[in-house]
Every structure is written in C-alpha cells, then in structure tokens.
Amino acid sequence: MPGFEIFGDEEKREVLEVLESGVLFRYGFEGQRGRQWKVRRFEEAFARYTGASHAQAVTSGTAALKVALAALGVGAGDEVITQGFTFVATWEAILDIGAVPVFTEIDLSLNMDPADLEKKITPRTKAIIPVHMMGAPARIEEIMAIADKHGIAVIEDTAQAAGARLHGRHLGTFGAIGTFSFDSVKTITTGEGGMCISNDASLWQRMDQYHDHGHDHLPNPGGRGGEGRLFIGFNYRMMEIQGAIGLAQLAKLDAMVEAQQHNKNILREAAAAIPGVQFRDLLDPAGDSATFLTFLLPDKAKTDTVADVLRAAGAVATRWSENTWHYYPNWEHLLEGKTPCNDGWPFTLHGKRRYVYDPQALPKTVAILERALTYQVPVRLAPEQETSICTALAQAARAL
Ligand SMILES: *Cc1c(COP(=O)(O)O)cnc(C)c1O
C-alpha cells in the first residue's frame, strides 16, 4: 500500500501553494485564498475518478466509517455486520457510534462470506460493512443482493482498495456509501485522511453536515459560518495541506496500479511453482489494485514449512493469523470487552453485556488465514528485492 513510495515534486508543489497562500482551513478565508480550494478540488477529483456523484473528505478512514454510519442513522441498539478479517478501525467505528459489531466468516476471496452474512442478519441489523481487503473486491454483487432483499444499507470499507475495480466499476460505488483511507501506508496517502463517496445527494449532505459540527453549509455553499444546524455533529474536517497532497497522489494512482499489477505477476509466477499452492479468489483480475499477493498452502503444517523457508531466506511473508490488527481471534480488547469507560460501555449497557465475542466463533476464517501467506507488492520492485523473493519462493517450492 505504497503511496509513500512515489512522493515527488508534484506533492511538494501542491503543498507549497497552500503554504504560500497561508490558508490551511478548507472553508472561508475567501479574500486570502484566491481561487485555491485544495480539499474541495480533491473531493471533486476523487468523485470523478471513482465515478461517484459526491465525495466528502474527512480526517481518516476511521472517521470516514463513523461519518458514514452517522449519515445512515445507525446508533444504539443497532447491529452492524462486518467481517472477522479487517483492520480494527472497522469495528471501532461501529462501537463508537453506539452500535454492536457482528462478525462474519471470510471465504477464499479473503473477504465477507455471503452465505455467513445471510445467517448473521437479525431484525436489529442496520448496516453491513464488507471490507475490500488487500486491494481486491469482496463478493459485493452477492452482498448487495442480500442487503437489498432485507432492506439493509451497505457501507463498503474501501480503505485498502483505492484504484480497484470490479468489472470496470470502482469499488466503493456499489453500496450506499464507500469509505477510503489515506493514512501513511495506504495506496494513496495524505499522511492522515479519508473520503466518503456516495451517489445519494441527501446522504452526502448528511455526511457534509455531520463531519463539521452539524453546520448545514446552506446559506454559503462550500463556505461556513452562521449557518443553521439540522442535527449535532463532530469535527472530522480535512485540512488544505492534506487535500493538496491528495490531488498529487490521486493523479498517480492508475500508474501505481499498473506498476503493481506488473510486479505482482512476477511474484505470482514464482509462487505458482510451489506444489499444491492456491491463490486467493480474485473476482476480476483486471480490476485488482494488486497491492498484495496472497497464496495459500494445502494445510497449516505445509504453510509453516514454507513460512520457515521464506524467513530463513530473508524474504519473510506476512501471516495474518499472527497479526494483532486484522484478525478476529487476536483482538483481545474486543473479545474481553476492555474499555476506558468505568461502567463498561460500549460493551455493556446498564451493567449488562450487550454481545459476547467468542474467540472461537470464526473457525472458517481461522482455517483460511492459517494457510495464507502474503507479500506486499511495491510500486517499485528493486531488482535485488525481486531476486530475493523469487529465490526464496523457489527454495520453498523445492522444500515441499
Ligand atoms: C486503514 C484502514 C482503516 C482506517 O483508516 P485510517 O485512515 O488509518 O483511520 C479502516 N479500514 C481498513 C480496512 C483499513 O485498512
């Protein structure tokens, strides 16, 4: 997820324009800023790029999820379904809005298993958040069909999949809202930052208002000050420097995806030599943003063997089952309901536990991720890095 790899003169030029104007705030300062509206232009460019009609910039991918949930009216007593393989932010946002996260298994797409989703829907389900992990789609068309049948809104957590498409359509545009992250390790980065996209003008308006203390921005569109408020909000405003960097990064996104696809193919061919190897299900290889290569071995013992060979050869592969940020069984603070709040909120209400998270609740997810090994695919694959990984994979192929 390497936006940081391609920082260059374009980002510097954009940022300098902001510093020269002296206006860091996305609203107001009309006299001083001239015609410079970096965040607004980033929103417009991002909407155009993804094909969504509206985009709302925010401070992070976590904030984007929170703003999306707020706009959909999710709150206390509601359940929101997501998957057991995601970054913690997805369920933190659900808890933070007062709702209860419910987790599905993943399948070989390494994303939400639609069959398990059906089983987890209850009358309290208010939203579904499939996550497009590692640059490639969840079974979003099947998920949308299930959600539509039950009349439940879908937020696509597209934090890891900027630039990825399914049959030509950008991820994040299938559900009611798509959310993105531009944190320091994402495909495009603004240091910290996020975006919500939607084709629904009234949802966008609610996001616009909620992210800025509820200001309705109505008497002075794009401006701020002295407006009314339809409801409460919070501060999730992006600043001009981030908008400036985002404009420069977005202009490079398609070229990054192309380079990653090229580099991923090289690594994939080397991995394909391992006996019994299987690759993650890609619903649309042409639309893959190709930020990661994930391959699976037939069982855990063989995966251990391959992982050891790769490590010894100096080309360590990520094992998500050992990761504490993305893997349900390792989220001890969630499983044990740890909170700074003395009365146990949000895990308890009036002293009563709201939902019990069993560490063994997702055996299929465990069985899949215990067999999976992942390499991050760089935009710029240095020759020595290519040789190192490909040689290690060839050794692994001989070891099995
Ligand atoms: C990074 C990430 C987020 C959160 O984004 P931040 O900008 O770091 O807050 C949310 N969901 C997923 C799947 C992510 O990878």
Ligand as a Chemical Component Dictionary entry (heavy atoms), coordinates in Angstrom:
data_LIG
# 
_chem_comp.id                   LIG 
_chem_comp.type                 NON-POLYMER 
_chem_comp.pdbx_formal_charge   0 
_chem_comp.three_letter_code    LIG 
# 
loop_
_chem_comp_atom.comp_id 
_chem_comp_atom.atom_id 
_chem_comp_atom.alt_atom_id 
_chem_comp_atom.type_symbol 
_chem_comp_atom.charge 
_chem_comp_atom.model_Cartn_x 
_chem_comp_atom.model_Cartn_y 
_chem_comp_atom.model_Cartn_z 
_chem_comp_atom.pdbx_ordinal 
LIG C1 C1 C 0 -6.531  1.661  7.297  1  
LIG C2 C2 C 0 -7.881  1.095  7.426  2  
LIG C3 C3 C 0 -8.929  1.788  8.055  3  
LIG C4 C4 C 0 -8.713  3.050  8.839  4  
LIG O1 O1 O 0 -8.111  4.085  8.182  5  
LIG P1 P1 P 0 -7.294  5.208  8.998  6  
LIG O2 O2 O 0 -7.127  6.284  7.974  7  
LIG O3 O3 O 0 -5.979  4.600  9.408  8  
LIG O4 O4 O 0 -8.117  5.633  10.129 9  
LIG C5 C5 C 0 -10.189 1.239  8.038  10 
LIG N1 N1 N 0 -10.429 0.055  7.455  11 
LIG C6 C6 C 0 -9.450  -0.663 6.866  12 
LIG C7 C7 C 0 -9.792  -1.967 6.219  13 
LIG C8 C8 C 0 -8.141  -0.176 6.845  14 
LIG O5 O5 O 0 -7.170  -0.902 6.280  15 
# 
loop_
_chem_comp_bond.comp_id 
_chem_comp_bond.atom_id_1 
_chem_comp_bond.atom_id_2 
_chem_comp_bond.value_order 
_chem_comp_bond.pdbx_ordinal 
LIG C1 C2 SING 1  
LIG C2 C3 SING 2  
LIG C2 C8 DOUB 3  
LIG C3 C4 SING 4  
LIG C3 C5 DOUB 5  
LIG C4 O1 SING 6  
LIG O1 P1 SING 7  
LIG P1 O2 DOUB 8  
LIG P1 O3 SING 9  
LIG P1 O4 SING 10 
LIG C5 N1 SING 11 
LIG N1 C6 DOUB 12 
LIG C6 C7 SING 13 
LIG C6 C8 SING 14 
LIG C8 O5 SING 15 
# 
